[in-house]
Amino acid sequence: MTVLDYAVLLGFVLVILGVTLATIRLVIGPTLADRIVALDMMTVQLVAFGGLAALQARSAAFLDVAVVLALVGFLATVCLARYLERRILLSAEELA
């Protein structure tokens, strides 16, 4: 094994650790904002997983999947953040 293979293997281990911790935060919460950030973190970790898979396979095919996942993850995070903002504004108006 080369140094690159060891680095990719270490990267896979760290990505799996990150996804595990993000999943715990997604389940535990406690707020909706925490869950949105955890979901975004999981998306970033999966994009990193795609990049590592492309390095290991020495193929750029996985990078296309990673780019699409990054775009969808970004749009989902923006939509969820806007939903959360409107939800907070509506609850503030009800209190006033």
PyMOL commands that set and color helices and strands:
alter all, ss='L'
color gray80, all
select helices_A, chain A and resi 3-28+32-57+61-95
alter helices_A, ss='H'
color red, helices_A
deselect
rebuild
show_as cartoon
